[in-house]
Amino acid sequence: MKFWQQVLALVHKDLVLEIRRKEIIISMFVFALQILVIFNYAFDLRVENVKSIGPGVIWVSIFFSCAVNVGRTIFLEKERGGWEGLITAPLELGALYVAKLIGNILFMLFAEALILPMFVVLFNLQVITLPIITVLILGTIGFASISTMFAGLLASTRAREIMLPVLIFPILLPVTIATVEATANHLTGTTAMNRAPWTGLLIAFDALFICAGYILFDQVLEE
Amino acid sequence: MAQITATVQSTRSYGWGDKLSQVLAFVTLPLMALTLYMTLIYAPTDATQGDVQRIFYYHVPTAWNGFLAFFLVFVASVVYLFKSSRFWDALARASAEVGLVFTTIMIITGSLWGKPVWGTWWSWDPRMTTTLILWFIYLGYLMLRAYAPSKQQGARYAAVLGIVGFVDVPIVYMSTKWWRTLHPQQVVEPGQVSMPPEMLQAFMVSLLAFTLLFIWILIIRTRIALIEDELEIRSIENG
């Protein structure tokens, strides 16, 4: 099979699995929703301060819930023995990385599509605009590129569920800063003068770490 | 016990490290004593900051060596992924550990210095944030090795993290710098003011002493790592 045929077959498999069991997206959504509620009480969000705190709240809730759940596309397979099958199958390991990456991006985007309207309702702050959606997609790709690589790496280690956030949060700091600041800029309408090139930073991050993941994934999986 | 002795005997092949570390011990220890004299007595007291400025002589050399250590982890990781030789893995492991210790000292001394000079233990300035993130990445690096199912896999995983973590550093620095432009800037930059020659001399001696200390500890730790590997291989061979 050609590279993209392999990728498509793997993505298709993951999507079918997720449509049947609905585990990953639902837990991402519920977890994020709970964090939103907790933040509301922790920060006492009101009309006056929601614009300054809101961007952080929405991104922390998305990043936390995804960090806890995103590895499960690989960990669940590991638990049921499917992961060894995938590694030994006559696949390009790069294709396996790209497929898992696409799957994770799709799951995250789906969960975010559920959580953003909830944020709008609960905090009365319109965040569903084209610039913010663009930032959201770029941030999600960056997040998924790192977390997919590290989920593959952690598949057979102990304490993998907790090690994934521990390893990815420091590396993802630029994505966190860029998404929060870009969202805040769009909400407060900061003039272009004060705007750092956050979108450019996100694109660079995404490109760099997708390449790194693609190159390093077979090193990670070599037994 | 006999097995351990045999292993240590066999690692005499790492004799280069033995010789070198003896030489380094003879050079480094007197130099450390000299550093104490140079930095605490010889160097003049800073006019504006007072004695607290002397932290500079310890803070900057540990910082430089911490970064050097993480750069070595990166280099050793790349070579390990290409060559899979135990030496490069041992070097990466040793360098990460020693680097983490130096970075911890850097963060603590920086914090102690920041309180009287800036009035705060911590400011989220780009260099400090990048250092903290590095500290987290290499702490995760050591945890990852500890949790790996086998030493070989741990070495491989850690090498990947060693590369990714290092590649990430410039991006972390840029993002925190840009983030900082929207927030109040630090006005006082320590060490930016031109130094009198005595201060510079004290600093150079301290820098040399800490760098030699780093290399010395690194060699010892690398040898221990190689001996640990050897022991593990032997215990597997002997069932």
Interface residues (C-beta under 8 A of the other chain):
Chain A: I146 M149 F150 L153 L154 S156 T157 R158 A159 R160 M163 V166 L167 F169 P170 I171 L173 P174 I177 A178 E181 N194 A196 P197 W198 L201 A204 F205 L208 F209 A212 L216 Q219 V220 E222 E223
Chain B: L81 T129 I133 F136 I137 G140 M143 L144 Y147 A148 P149 Q153 R156 Y157 A159 V160 L161 I163 V164 G165 V167 D168 I171 V172 M174 S175 T176 W178 W179 T181 L182
